[in-house]
Amino acid sequence: MILTLTFIFVLLLLSALFSGAETALTAVSRPYMHQLEQTGNKRAGTINALHAEKERLIGTILLGNNLVNIMASAMATSVLISIFGETGVIYATIAMTLLILIFSEILPKTYAIHNANSTALSIAPTVRIVVMLFTPMTSLINVLVRGIFKPFGGDYRTSDAFGTGDEELRGAIELHAGEDEQAVRHKRNMLRSVLDLAGVQVSEIMTHRRNATTIDVGLPESEAIDQILASPYTRIPLWRDDPDNIVGVLHAKALLREIRIQSGKSTSIDLVGLAATPWFIPEQTLLLDQLEAFRQRREHFAIVVDEYGGLMGIVTLEDIIEEIVGDIDDEHDLTVEEVLREHDGSFILDGSTTIRDLNRQYDWALPDEEAATLAGLILHESRRIPQVGQSFMFHKFRFDILERQRNQITSIRVTPHSPDDDS
């Protein structure tokens, strides 16, 4: 009897091992294990190899766990029947249920779920040996499972347990936490923006032609040079006869170099001759593609055109970088106060403020599929050019039109919706 009880105790320990292994290897962080494997951790490599054969792993764990549980229960039933007779079956059922539930299920799984990575690293070599030993039996079981699935048209080999790569990354980003909430939010925004590069078009972040600085090469030389030097920008598009007819992009350094060379001479400066050939891109170009194109061409500046070839705006390498890290201002940038927060919780915003920036800054959820700016969103939703004083309520925000210049909305009060606004 002592030998039998000892064997039952060993079986319960094995059951706890299988239960803890199942939980730990299921809950383990795959990115963390991948990183450890890259640094030379052999146990992490073992875990990744086990995950690559999930069918064999799960089959082995379930087979081993059920095997030892059933064997322990059978032996306990035999012992208690010899002591109490037929009622020993009831005693064995109650006793083994409690023992298996507490010591072989709840305790090991609770520990494993809270220490998944360390537990998985500890038991990985042992589990790998067990998987190798049970391979013939688990392979037979998998064949039977396939045969059961097949008549019902099920494909058990496909799995979305871990989601797609982007979904998994986005979920990990949202779960990222820390003591400094502002720093954590900034990191989240940057990581989200990196993932969004493949889905955002250059038209959503470009500088619109209305706000871009361009120079007419037909102007008198002195006037054109004065405008270029007065501009805060390094690269200036040049046009001839029609603002849509961009003939070159002049770098301020090239102009200053030419002025220095011709210092004291009466010859005129050929702005178009100094300018680089303009690079035109369609408005539908994705930011990720444009970033790669900037890198390959070793350029920082592109002209955005619509389907008719008309000038829409300008996009630069800095614009794409700012989409990831936020605004980058230097000593020559013109600072524009786009957001003014009121005491009542409302915001006074410029109509050209981009929706993506607002969503990123204040964790709003305004849609940016149909419009890139706040003014564009109001035009899209209202289906009209609103008058000053008009108010709209959509997407759980109230929009009050404060100022308008001709047909352009220039100032808007935005108030997040509250239950008190229902009236």
N, C-alpha and C positions, 0 to 999 in steps of 0.2 A: 504493500500500500504506500509506503514511504517513497519507493522508487516511482510509483505511478504518479503520486502528487508532485514529486520533483519534476517529472516529465511534463505534467500539465503546466507547471509554473514556467518551464522553458518555452513551451508552446505559446503561452500568453505573452512572454517577452518577444517572441518572434512575430506574433500578431501586432504588438505595439510597434515593432520595427517596420513592418509592412505598412501600417496605417500612417505612421509618421513620414515614411518615404513617399507615399502617395501624395500627401498634403504638401510636403516640402518641394518635391520635384514639380508639382503642378503650379505652386505659387511662386516659385523662384523667379527672380528678375532675369529675363533673357538678355536684355542689353548689358546688364552688369556681368553676367557670365561670359558674354562675348568679349567684353573688355578685359576680363581677367584672363581669358584664353589668349588674347593678343599679347598679354604681358608674360606669358609662359606658364600660367597655372594649369597643371595637367588635370587636376580634378574638375576644374571648370570645363576643360575640353571633354572630359568624360560625361558631364551633365549635358553638354550640347550634343554629343553623340547619342545619348539616350533619347533626347528630345527629337532627334532626327528619325528615330524609329519608335514613334509614340505608340503604335499598335502593340509592338512587342513589350514595351515598358508597362503599359497599362494592363495588358494581358498577364504578364508575369506577376505584377503586384496583386492583382485580384485573385489569380490562381493561388499564389502563396498564402494570401491572407485567409481565403476561404478554406484552404486545405488545413492550416493549423487551427483555425477556429472550430471546424467540424471535428477534427481529431481530438482537440482538447475537450470538447463537449461530449463526445462519445466516451472518452476515458473517464470523465467525471461521472457520467451516467452509470457506467459499469461499476465504479467504486461505490456510489451511493445506493445502487440497487442491492449490492452485496451486503450493505449495512441495514438499510431500511425496507428492503423488499421493493414491491411495485411502486410505492409512494416515492421511492428514491428518484424516479423520473421527474416528478414535480420539483423536488428539492434541487436536482441537478439543473433543470431548466432555469429556475430562479437564480441560483448561485452563479451559473456560467453567464447568464444574461447580464447580471450586475458586474461581474468581473471583467467580461469582454467590453462592455459598454464604458465602464469607468477607466480601467487600466490599459485596455488595448485600443480604445477608440478616442474617447474625449481627451484624456491626458496627453497622449502623444500628438494628436492632431492640434490641440490647443497650443502646445509648445512649438510645433513645427510651423504653424501659421504665423506666429510672432517672431520666429527665427528661421525663416524659410531659407535664406541664402547660406547661413552658417551650417544649418542642418543638412541641406542638400550637399554641400561640399564635404561634410563628414561621412555621409553614408553612400556617396556616389560609387566608390570602388566596390563596396559590398554588393550594391544593387546590380552593378554591371556583371559581377560573377554569377549572381542568381539568374539574371536575364539570360546569360550564356547557357546555364544549366537547364533552364526551362524552355529553351528555344524550340526543341522538337514538339513539345506539347502545346506551346502557345501557337506555333505555326499551324498545327492541326485545328486548334480552336478557331483561328482566324479564317481558315478555309470553310469551316462550318458556318461562321458568322456571315461570310460572303454568300454562301448558299442560301441562308435565310433572308438576307437583304434582297437578293436578286429578284425573286418573284414579285416583290412589292415595288420594284423600280427604284429602290434607294441606293444612294452612293455614299457609303460610310467613309470613303477615302477623302472626300472633300470636307474641309473644316474652316469655320470662321471664328474659331475660339480666340484667336489673337487679333482679329480684325486686319485691315490693311495697314501697310507701313505708315501712311500719313495719319490714319485714325489713331493708331497706337501712339505715335509721337504727340499728336494733339492732346490725347488723353493724359499723357505723361506731363505735358506742359501745364495743363489745367490743375494737375495734382501738385505741382511744384509749390512749395511753401517755404517760409522763413520768417525770422523775427522782424526784419525791415520790410513792411508791406509795400512801400513805394518802390524799393529796389526789386522786389519780387515781381511786381506788376510790370516794371520796365523790362525785366528779363523775359517775362511771358510775351509782352508785346513784340519784342525783337524776334523771338523764336517763332511766334505766329506769323510774323511778316515774312520770314524766310520761307516758310511753307506756302505762303500766299503768292510768292513771286510768279509761280507757274500758272496762276489764274487771274492775274491783274494785267490789264492792257495799259500801254503807255499813255493812252488818251486820258486815263484816270489820274495821272500824276503830273502830266506835262504842264509847262507854263503856257497858258493860252495866248494866242497871238495878240489879244487885246492888251495883255500885260507884258508882252515881250518888247525888248528894245531892238529895233531894226533901223538901218540907215539907208537913205536914198542916195545912190551914187551920183545922181544928177545934181545934188546940192553943190554949191560952191565949196571948194576944197577946205577953206578955213572953217566954214560952218560945220561941215561933216566931221572934221577932226575934233572940233570943240564938243560936238555931241558924243563922239566916241570916248573922249577923255572924261567927260562928265558922267558917263555911264558907270555903274558899279560892277559891270560885268567884264570879263576878260575876252570873251568871244562874241562878236557882233555879226548877225546876218546882214548882208548887203542885198538890196533889191534895185531893179531898174525898171522904170516906166509903170510897173504894177507891183503892189506889195506882195502879191503871190509869186512874182517872178524873182526868186532868190538866186543870185548869181555867184555868191561866194560867202564864206564865213571868215571874217577878219579877226586875227588875234592881236590884241592890244600891244603885245611885245613886238610883233613884226612891224607895227606902225611906228612905235617908238624907235626901233632900230633904224628904220628908213629915215625918220626925222633927223636922227643923229648923223646918219651918213650924208644927208643933203643939207646939213646945217650951213647956212651962209650961201647956198646956191639958189638960183631962181627957178630951177626946174620943178615942175609940179609932181605931186605924188600920185601914182596910179593905185588907188585903193583895191580895185578888182585884181590887179596883177599881184598884189601882196596877199590877197585872200586865198584861203584853201577851197578846194572844190566842196560844195555842200553835199551832205549825206542825207538823203531822203528815206524815211521809213514810213510804212503804213500805220494808221492809228490803232489797228488791231494787234500789233506786235506785243507779245507777252513780255513782262519785265525780265523773267529768267532768260529768255532768248536774247533780249536786248543787252542784258548784262554780259552774256557770253560774247555777243557781237562786239561790244565795246572792248572787251578784253582781247579778242582776236585781232581787231583792227587797230588797237592801241589808240583809240579816239575817245573823246569825252563828250561829244556834242553831236546831236542829230536833229534834223528838221522833220516834224510830224506832218503828214499830209493826209487828206481824206481820199475817198474813192475817186474823186474828180481831179485829184492832183493839187487841190487848193491848200494853202498854208493853214494848218490848224494850231500849231504851237511848236514849242521847243522842249526837248527832253535831254538831260545831261546825266553823266555818270553820278554826279552828286545827288540828283533827284532820286535815283534808285537806291543809293546808299542811305539817304535820309528816310526812305520808305522802310528801311530795316531798323536803323538806330535812332530815328527821330531827327528833328531839325538840327542842322549844323550851320551856325552863323560865324562869319569871319568879320574882320574890321571894316569891310566894304559893303556888307549886306545891309539892305534897308530893312529896319525892324518895323513890322506892322502889327499892331495890337489887334488880333482877330477876335479874341474872346475876352469879354468883360463879365464877370460874375456879380450878380446883384444879391442884396441881402435876403430877398424873398425866394432865393433858390433858382431864379431864372438866369438866362445867359444872353448877353447882347453879342450877336455874332455878325461878322461880315458875310455877305452872301456868297463870296468866293471861297469860304472855308470848306475844305474837303470833308466829306462824310467819313472817310476812312480815318482821318486824323481825330475827329470827334469820337468815333467809336473806340479808338485806341486809347484816347486820353481819359475818357469818362466812363468807359465800359458800357456805352450805349449799344443799341442794336438797330440803328437806322439802316435801311436797305441801301446798298450802293450799286445794285445791278443796273438800274435804269438811269442813274445820274451820279456824277462824280462830286458835285458841290451841293451845298445846302440850298442855294437858290434853284439849282436844277431839280432837286427833289421836290420843292414846292411847286414848280411849274409842271412837273410830271404828275403830281398827285391832284393838283387843282384844275389842270387842263385849261389854264387861263393865265394871263399876266395880271397878278393881283394889284389892287390899289393900296396905297398907304392907309393904314388903319384897319384893313381886313385881317381876320384871324381864321386859322384853320386848325383842326384837330385830327391828327392821324398818327399811326404807329406809336400811340401812347405819349405823344408830345403835343403841346400847343405852340403854334407858330403865329406870331404877331408881326405884320409887316410895318417896319418903322420908317424906312427911307427907300426911295427909288429914284434912280437917275435915268430918265427916258424909259427904256424898257428893261433896264437892269435893276434887279433887287440888290440893294447895297447894305441894308442893315435889317436884322431880324432879331426879335426876342423869342427865345426858345425856352419853354417851361415844361419840365418833365411832368407827366400826368400823375395826379394823386386822386384818391377817392372823393375828396372834397370838390373836385372839378366836375363830377358827374352831373350836377345840377346845371 
